[in-house]
Amino acid sequence: MPDGTTIRLFVDDDPVTCETTEVRQFDRALDMRRGVLDRSVVYQLPDGRRFRVDTRRFVSLAHRHMACLRYEVTALDAPGRLMISSELLTPRATADGPALDPRQSRALTEATLEPGLERVDNVRVIRTYRTARSELVVAVGMDHEFDEQAVTHVRTKVDGDRADVAFEAYARPGQTVTLTKWLAYHYGAENAAHLADRAGGDVVPSPRHRLCGRARRPRACGHPVLAAQ
């Protein structure tokens, strides 16, 4: 299944991850009743600057094909130029066989998903695939909401097995930069265009902004050209 949960952070063009950056604090909590996964990580860069990344993942129990990710970056003691890359990744086939680590998704040994339709509209991307054996169609849509006064949409790029929507922001000490990402998945024997329309309608964030803990209306998002009736 295409993975839309990936969001990457760069500070002054350097990647910030648990593998490349010193972690000063790490907290994670799963709320089974609400279906919410919260994570908070404080990173310290080599020059001493600290940034806190708070993420919340929500999967709707009423609408199981929908998910929401809220991504917040706070500059704790010094400013920084942020690049946030929101991605949609198609699983790659590998020659190594199934992964032995049970925490990892099962590796694909052949091209299971064949790409189909692509629709790009500002910060929204919709892609369809057809499974090689069962010939079922899978449609995935992602859209974003953000504060246009604090965050700038830089580019949207779709290339092979990766779609990337990039944003830039300048975070001052104490300032929090927020990006909310919406995901919708549909599959079935229907034609790709119909499933793409359904996925596109579901990722319009305006009617559902409270699902991710938002108490106010979104300030910017992809244009709702595929909004459901």
Secondary structure, 3 states (H helix, E strand, C coil): CCECCCEEEEECCEEECCCCCEEEEEEEEEECCCCEEEEEEEEECCCCCEEEEEEEEEECCCCCCEEEEEEEEEECCCCEEEEEEEEEECCCECCCCCCCCCCCCCCECCCCEEEEEEEEECCEEEEEEEECCCCCEEEEEEEEEECCCCCEEEEEEEECCEEEEEEEEEECCCCEEEEEEEEEEEEECCCHHHHHHHHHHHCCCHHHHHHHCCCCCCCCECCCCCCCC
